[in-house]
Amino acid sequence: MMEARLLHDHERIRGVASDLKALLALTVAPETSQLSAARWAFASALMQHLAVKERHIYSKLEHDPRPNVQSYFALTKSDLLKRFDAYT
């Protein structure tokens, strides 16, 4: 069930990203409202997806008692924070 949800989210994110990319590729600037709506659709889909992953995947990895899983989680969390910091 969760796998289907994540796959659906990925497809939705690809779709809204494609819509945004198409607007940005126009030779004439799109209407501001059209561009804003596309940006919001992309950001909203991405944030919802990340919230689901946080709740159902990352929190379980963080609290897993196995040292190798905790080590993997710490490494990926550190990498994610570095990438996030690059954009803030």
N, C-alpha and C positions, 0 to 999 in steps of 0.2 A: 504494500500500500504506500509506504513512504517513498520507495523507489519510484513508483509511478508519479507521485506528487513532484518529486525533484526533477524527473525527466520532463514533466509537463511544464514546470517552471522554467527549465532551460530552454525549451522550445518557445515559450512566451517571451523570454528575454531576447532570444535571437530575433524573434519577429519584431519587437518594438525597436531593437537596435537597428535592424534593417530599415525600418520606417524612418528613423532618425537619420541614418546614413543617406538615404535617398533624398531627404529634404536638404541635407547639407551639400549634396552633389548637384543640386539645381543650378542652372546658369543665372537664374534670377533669384534674388533672396526671397525666401518664403515669408508669408505673413508672420508677424511676431507671435500672434496667438497660436498659429499652427506649429511653429517651432517650440513655443513654450509647452504646448500640449504633448508634443512628441518627447521632449526632454523629461517632462513629468512622468509620462507613461514608462519610459525607460528607468528612471530613478526609482519610481514606485515599485516596479516589478523586481528590480534588483534588491531593494531594501527588504521587501517582503520575503524574497527568497533567502536572503542572508539571515533573517530572523528565524525562519523555519530551520535552517541549518544549525544555527546557534542552539536552538531549543532541542533539536532531535539528534544532532551529531556531535557538535563541539562540546557541549556540556557533558555528554556521556564519556567522550574521550578524556576530558579533563579530570574526571573523577574515577576513571578506570584504575583498579588497584595494581595492574601489571606495570612494572617499571619500563618495559620497552614501549608500551602504549603512552605512558606519561612522557617519556623522552621524545617520542614522535610528536605528541601534542605540543610540548614546549617549543620544539624546533619550528613547527608550522605556525604557532602563535607568534613567535618572534619574527619570523619572515613576514607574516601578514602585517604586523605592527610597523615594520620597516617600510613596507610598501605603502601603507596608509599614511605614514608620516611624510612620505615623499610628496603627497598630494594635499597636505594641509598647511 
